Amino acid sequence: VISMLPSSCFSNTTNKNKSLDVSYNDDCSDTDHDHSSLSSPQKLQQQRSFAINNINSIKPFFMEDELLSIKIIFHQKRPKNHFISSKPGPGRIRPKILQSIPNTRVDVDNLAKFVLDSLNQVLYVDDRQVVDLHVIKVYDNEHDCLGKTELYICR
């Protein structure tokens, strides 16, 4: 999940908002070749080649002069012993464990560093543009509780 929030989400200042549309286009309609006769592995290889050849033309969403506020929520996968009869599934979390705090080996600062570093040259020029960072690590309480990461960015 990548969400663009109003600039007032973490402070009282108001700036212009940017919106972000993340999508995947499988048909490669912007290229001059036809994939209709290709099998899935061949199509994937052509998409990889296209991405590698055009990687230098990709520009970050936020330019270098934009300062950012980021909130990351890491929803950790629940251990099987958190579920009734140790069988994961919706509505099967033991009531006493529902609000437990994650006690995983991964430090929250290492999780945040991984996300921030991986977004360099993708969403922003460099993670030094991040001037405000909020990071939360919780157990996942939705669906099969397999975990997810939420990312909110404000200018």
N, C-alpha and C positions, 0 to 999 in steps of 0.2 A: 504494500500500500504506500503510495507516495501522494501526499496531499499538500496543496498549497493553501495556506491559511491567510486570513486578512493580516495585515501588518500589525494590527493591534492585539494579536493573539498573546504576545508575551510582554508588550509594553504599551504605553499610552500614545506613542507617536503614530502618525498616519503617513504612509507612503503609497505610491501606486502599487497595486498588486499585479502579479504575473500569474497566468494560469498555465497549467502543464497538462498535456494530453499524452498519456503513455499508451501506445498501441503497437500491435505487431501485425505487419502486413505480409502474408504468406505468398502472395501472388507476384511479388517483385515487379509490379507493373511499371515502375520507373526505369527498368532496364530494357535493353533492346534485344533480349533473347527470350525464347519461349520455353517454359518449363513443363508444358503439358505432357510431353512424352517421357519426362524423367521420373525415376523412382524416388522414393523418399530420401535414401542416402545420397543419391546424386543431387537432388534439389538442395539438401542441407549443405553439401560440399560447395555448390555454386553460391549459396547465400553466404557461407563463410568467406569464400574468395572475394565476393563483392564487398563484404564488411571490411576485410583486411585491406583491400585496395583503396577503400574510401575513408579509412579511419582518420586520416589527417584533415579531412574536410569537415569533420564533426566539430561543432562549437559548443562549449558549455552553455547551459541554460541561463545561469547567472554570470555576469561579467565580473572582472577582477575588482572593479570599484564598488561592488555591491556587498554590504555587510549583512550577514545572515544570522538568524536565530533558529536553532534546530531543536526539535523534541523527538526523541527516539524511544519507543516502547517495545521492549523485547518480551514477547509472550513465550515463555519456555514450555517445552513439552512436559506434560505431567508424567511422573513415574506410574507404573501399573498399580502400585499399592495405594494410590490415591483413589482408585475406583472400587466400587462395590464388586466383590468377588474377583478383584484384580482384572476385570474385563473392561477395557476402555470403551467409551461410547457416550453419546449425548445423554445428559441427565443421570449419569452413573457416578458422579464424583461424590465421595463420602462427605456428608454434611460437616463434620468436624474439621476436615482438611480443606474445605472450599476456600478459606481465606489465608491459607498458609503462605509463608514467604519462601521464595525459591532459595534452596541451599545447594546450588550447583557449583561445580569447580571453576566455571568460567567467570572471571571478574567482569563486572559491568563496564569498567573503563576499557578493558580489552575488546569487548563487544562493540563499544562505541567507536573505538579507534579503527577497527576493521571496516565499519560502515563508512565513516568519514573518509578514510583513505581510498576506499573503493569508488567513491563518488567524485574524486578529483578528476578534472577534465571531462566529466560527464554532466553533472548538475552545476558544478562551480569550477572555477579555474584551479583553486587550491583550498584545502580545508583551513588555511589560516584566515579565510574570509568569515569563518564562524566565530562570532563574538559572544554568543550566548548559547549554552548547551544544557539541555535537560534530558537525563537518561533514566529510564525506569526499567527494572527487571521484575516481571511478575509471572505467575503460572497461568497458562492458557485455560480459560473457562468456557470456550466456545467449541461447538461441534464435537469432534473427536479429540480435542485438546492436543493437537500435534505441534502447535507453536506457530508463530508468525512474527514479523517485525513491522511496526508502523513507523513511518517517518513523516514528520511535519516540518515544513520550512517556511519561515517568514523573513521578509526583507525588513 
